[in-house]
Amino acid sequence: MSCLRAALLALTVAFAPVAFSQSFPSKPIRLVCPFPPAGAVDIASRAIAHELTKLLGQPVTVENRPGAGGNLGGEIAARSAPDGYTLFMTTSGIQAINPVLYAKMPFDPNKDLVPVAPLVSLNNVLVLNPSVPAKSVKDVIALAKKDPGKLTYASSGNGTSIHMSGAMFTQLTGVDMLHIPYKGSGPAVTDLLAGQVNMMFDNIPSSLPHIKAGKLHALATTGARRDPALPDLPTIAEAGVPGYESGVWFGLSVPAGTPRDVIARLNAEAVNSAKSPEFIKRMQDLGYNIIPGTAEHMGEMIKAEIARWTPIVKASGAKVD
């Protein structure tokens, strides 16, 4: 009998992952969003949660846990049970910028979390208050070189993709511009509209209405290719800064140790969700680009972001204790 029990136990262990995968999910799933409601990450989180709920047959509920540039929510997700019932909406900034920016990280985003699927990306756009006498990127460079340190650029905070987009610009062009960090994109754009600061490398969705209304002057976008939301604008690289490429992407991750078959199921449904007509229309109308892919591809994307941003963050001198 002891041999029979041992054989049955071995079979149970061998087939447990398969049984778990077939029954997954059997209860609601939470999606931790590490930024406040109504922001770019939250909008994407709620859109994908809506689609995943339909495909997985269980409620996928967004839980906002903002703080410390995404680190608070990331730590909560990373410390959760690795069973597929906690998802995390990570960003390229959390994966590649935060580990260099923060003197002490409460978790390691590249060890304690593992990729599931990339979802959407956002380019930034160089926008100026109309009072600034510049009609091109080359004009901005010329103004900055004429009066070093006089031109100001706003950001949503130290180390954010908006800040780093400006830092990359100053490093590649050799100009001296004064960085003015704010607590969020909203107040930064408000001061930009009022002329309290000269320019900003803002996320396209938050500046797009002001660009269309003629309240901000857009010169170029920050991606490798022209952005569909502003197709008439050149990229900053096209406009005279070779090698310039900046932006941010969002994707789903889960705690390390989550079963591979569960990750595979989540990836398949996330990709299907990102390809749904409703999701595509909602995201593209707001200026997002749709970039669904495999977990392995997301891993390669993270490596590329680390290589891109580590020297930029270090050279910027930005540091958060």
SVG drawing of the C-alpha trace seen along z (x, -y; Angstrom):
<svg xmlns="http://www.w3.org/2000/svg" viewBox="-18 -86 45 88">
<polyline fill="none" stroke="black" stroke-width="0.4" points="0.0,0.0 2.9,-2.4 4.2,-2.0 0.7,-2.7 0.4,-5.8 3.7,-7.1 2.8,-6.5 -0.5,-8.3 1.2,-11.2 3.7,-11.5 0.9,-11.6 -0.9,-14.3 2.2,-16.5 2.9,-16.0 -0.5,-16.9 -1.3,-19.7 -0.1,-22.5 -2.3,-21.3 -5.3,-21.0 -4.6,-24.5 -4.3,-26.0 -7.6,-24.4 -9.4,-25.8 -7.8,-29.2 -9.3,-31.7 -11.8,-30.5 -12.2,-33.8 -11.8,-37.5 -8.5,-39.0 -7.1,-42.3 -5.0,-44.6 -2.8,-46.9 -2.3,-50.3 0.6,-52.1 -0.6,-55.6 -3.7,-57.7 -7.1,-57.5 -7.6,-59.3 -4.0,-59.3 -2.5,-57.6 -1.6,-54.3 -5.0,-54.2 -6.9,-54.7 -5.0,-51.8 -5.5,-49.6 -9.3,-50.1 -9.5,-49.6 -7.6,-46.2 -9.4,-45.1 -12.8,-45.6 -11.7,-43.4 -10.0,-40.8 -13.2,-40.5 -15.1,-39.4 -12.5,-36.9 -11.5,-35.3 -15.0,-35.0 -14.1,-36.5 -14.1,-40.2 -10.8,-42.0 -10.8,-44.9 -8.4,-47.8 -6.8,-48.7 -5.0,-52.1 -1.9,-52.1 0.0,-55.3 3.2,-56.5 6.9,-56.7 6.9,-56.8 5.1,-53.5 7.2,-51.7 4.5,-51.4 2.1,-49.6 5.0,-47.5 6.0,-46.3 2.4,-45.4 2.1,-43.3 5.6,-41.7 4.8,-40.6 1.4,-39.0 0.9,-35.3 2.3,-34.1 -1.0,-32.5 -2.1,-34.7 -4.8,-36.5 -2.7,-39.7 -1.7,-41.5 0.5,-44.6 0.4,-47.4 4.0,-48.1 5.7,-50.8 9.1,-51.1 9.9,-53.8 9.3,-51.5 11.4,-48.8 14.3,-50.9 14.4,-54.4 13.3,-53.7 16.1,-51.3 18.7,-54.0 16.7,-57.0 15.8,-55.7 18.6,-55.2 16.6,-52.5 14.1,-50.3 11.5,-48.4 11.6,-45.6 13.4,-44.7 11.1,-45.1 13.3,-43.0 13.5,-40.0 10.4,-40.2 8.1,-40.6 8.0,-38.8 6.5,-39.9 3.1,-38.8 2.4,-41.1 3.2,-44.6 0.1,-46.5 0.4,-50.2 2.9,-52.9 2.9,-56.6 5.2,-59.1 5.7,-62.5 5.4,-65.8 7.6,-68.9 5.1,-71.7 5.8,-75.4 3.9,-78.2 3.0,-80.3 5.0,-83.3 8.3,-81.4 9.7,-82.6 10.5,-79.2 8.9,-77.5 11.2,-74.4 13.4,-72.2 16.4,-73.9 15.0,-77.3 14.7,-75.9 18.3,-74.8 19.4,-78.1 17.5,-80.0 19.0,-77.7 22.5,-78.2 22.1,-82.0 20.9,-82.2 22.2,-79.2 19.9,-78.3 17.2,-80.8 14.7,-78.4 12.7,-76.3 11.0,-72.9 8.4,-71.5 7.9,-67.9 5.5,-65.7 8.3,-65.0 12.0,-64.0 12.7,-60.8 9.5,-60.6 9.5,-59.9 8.6,-63.5 11.6,-64.7 13.9,-62.1 12.7,-63.1 14.0,-66.6 17.2,-65.3 17.9,-63.3 17.3,-66.4 19.7,-68.6 22.4,-65.8 22.2,-65.1 22.1,-68.8 24.5,-70.1 22.2,-72.9 21.5,-74.2 17.9,-74.4 16.3,-74.7 14.2,-71.7 11.1,-72.6 9.6,-69.5 5.9,-69.4 3.8,-66.9 2.1,-65.5 1.5,-66.4 -1.7,-68.4 -0.1,-71.3 2.8,-71.3 0.6,-71.8 -1.4,-74.5 1.7,-76.5 2.8,-75.9 -0.5,-77.3 -0.1,-80.3 3.4,-81.0 5.1,-80.3 7.4,-77.8 8.5,-77.8 8.1,-74.2 7.4,-70.6 8.0,-67.1 4.5,-66.0 2.6,-62.8 0.6,-63.3 -2.9,-62.5 -2.7,-65.3 -1.4,-68.0 -3.4,-67.0 -6.6,-69.0 -4.5,-72.1 -2.6,-71.6 -5.8,-71.3 -7.2,-74.4 -4.1,-76.4 -3.2,-77.0 0.1,-75.1 2.6,-75.1 3.7,-71.5 7.0,-71.1 7.9,-67.4 7.2,-64.1 9.7,-61.9 9.3,-58.4 11.3,-56.6 8.5,-57.2 5.9,-59.8 3.0,-59.4 -0.4,-58.6 -2.1,-61.1 0.1,-64.0 1.1,-62.6 2.1,-66.0 4.8,-66.6 8.3,-65.4 10.1,-63.3 12.7,-65.1 15.3,-63.0 13.9,-64.1 13.9,-67.7 17.6,-67.8 18.6,-65.6 19.9,-62.3 19.6,-59.3 16.8,-60.9 14.1,-58.4 12.0,-58.7 8.6,-57.5 7.0,-55.2 5.1,-51.9 2.8,-49.9 2.4,-46.2 1.1,-43.5 3.4,-41.6 2.9,-39.2 4.8,-38.1 7.9,-35.9 7.0,-32.3 3.7,-32.5 3.2,-29.2 4.2,-29.3 0.9,-27.9 -1.0,-30.7 1.3,-33.3 0.7,-31.8 -3.1,-32.0 -2.9,-35.6 -0.7,-36.5 -3.1,-35.0 -6.1,-36.8 -4.2,-40.1 -3.2,-40.0 -6.7,-39.2 -8.0,-42.0 -5.5,-44.5 -6.7,-43.4 -10.4,-44.0 -12.0,-46.8 -13.3,-48.5 -9.9,-48.6 -8.1,-49.8 -10.6,-52.6 -10.5,-53.8 -6.8,-53.8 -6.0,-55.3 -8.6,-58.1 -6.6,-59.1 -3.2,-59.0 -2.0,-55.5 -0.2,-53.1 -1.2,-49.4 1.8,-47.0 0.6,-43.5 3.2,-40.8 4.7,-37.8 6.1,-37.7 9.5,-37.0 9.3,-40.1 8.3,-42.2 11.5,-40.9 13.6,-42.1 11.8,-45.5 12.8,-45.9 16.4,-45.1 16.4,-47.7 14.9,-50.3 17.5,-49.6 20.3,-50.1 18.7,-53.3 17.9,-55.0 20.6,-54.0 23.2,-56.4 20.6,-59.2 19.4,-59.0 22.9,-58.9 24.0,-61.8 21.0,-63.9 22.0,-63.7 18.4,-63.1 18.2,-61.0 15.4,-60.2 16.3,-59.2"/>
</svg>
